[in-house]
Amino acid sequence: MQKTTKRSIRTAIQAAVGLAVALPAIVAASGIPQSLPWVAGALAVAGGLARMMALPAVEQLLDRLGLGTGEEASG
């Protein structure tokens, strides 16, 4: 896989995480009732995705999938 393809996929993942982090604020600002089942589900998924992306194991998984940076993690 080309480096540019890897970067594009990683950027898309990061954008999804950014949206996941912002989703609660978007829902609050839009006035959509948070009790709607799909909103509750989306918020749960957003929170889970944001927490997941904070794990060092995610980088290892991306490395195994060929999407890692190829750099050693510090720490």
C-alpha positions as CSV (number, residue, x, y, z in Angstrom):
1,M,0.0,0.0,0.0
2,Q,1.3,3.4,-0.9
3,K,2.2,5.9,1.8
4,T,-0.2,8.4,0.4
5,T,-3.1,5.9,0.7
6,K,-2.1,5.1,4.3
7,R,-2.1,8.8,5.1
8,S,-5.5,9.3,3.5
9,I,-7.0,6.4,5.5
10,R,-5.5,7.5,8.8
11,T,-6.8,11.1,8.1
12,A,-10.3,9.8,7.5
13,I,-10.1,7.8,10.8
14,Q,-8.9,10.9,12.6
15,A,-11.6,13.0,11.1
16,A,-14.2,10.5,12.3
17,V,-12.8,10.6,15.8
18,G,-12.9,14.4,15.7
19,L,-16.5,14.3,14.7
20,A,-17.2,11.7,17.4
21,V,-15.7,14.0,20.0
22,A,-17.7,17.0,18.7
23,L,-21.0,15.0,18.3
24,P,-22.3,15.8,21.8
25,A,-21.9,19.5,21.3
26,I,-23.5,19.3,17.8
27,V,-26.5,17.5,19.3
28,A,-26.8,20.0,22.1
29,A,-26.5,23.0,19.8
30,S,-29.0,21.6,17.3
31,G,-31.7,21.2,19.9
32,I,-32.3,17.5,19.0
33,P,-33.7,15.7,22.0
34,Q,-31.0,13.5,23.4
35,S,-33.5,10.9,24.4
36,L,-34.1,9.8,20.8
37,P,-32.7,6.3,20.5
38,W,-30.6,7.0,17.4
39,V,-29.0,10.0,19.2
40,A,-28.3,8.0,22.3
41,G,-26.8,5.3,20.1
42,A,-24.7,7.8,18.1
43,L,-23.4,9.4,21.3
44,A,-22.5,6.0,22.8
45,V,-20.6,5.0,19.6
46,A,-18.9,8.4,19.5
47,G,-17.7,8.1,23.1
48,G,-16.5,4.6,22.5
49,L,-14.6,5.5,19.4
50,A,-13.0,8.5,21.1
51,R,-11.9,6.3,24.0
52,M,-10.7,3.6,21.7
53,M,-8.5,5.9,19.6
54,A,-6.7,7.0,22.8
55,L,-5.3,3.4,23.3
56,P,-1.8,2.5,22.3
57,A,-3.1,-0.8,21.1
58,V,-4.9,1.0,18.3
59,E,-1.6,2.0,16.8
60,Q,-0.4,-1.6,16.9
61,L,-3.6,-2.7,15.2
62,L,-3.1,-0.1,12.5
63,D,0.5,-1.3,12.0
64,R,-0.8,-4.9,11.6
65,L,-3.4,-3.6,9.0
66,G,-0.6,-1.8,7.1
67,L,-2.0,1.6,8.1
68,G,0.5,2.4,10.9
69,T,3.1,5.1,10.8
70,G,5.9,2.6,10.9
71,E,7.4,4.5,13.8
72,E,8.1,3.1,17.3
73,A,5.7,4.3,20.0
74,S,7.4,6.3,22.7
75,G,6.9,5.3,26.2
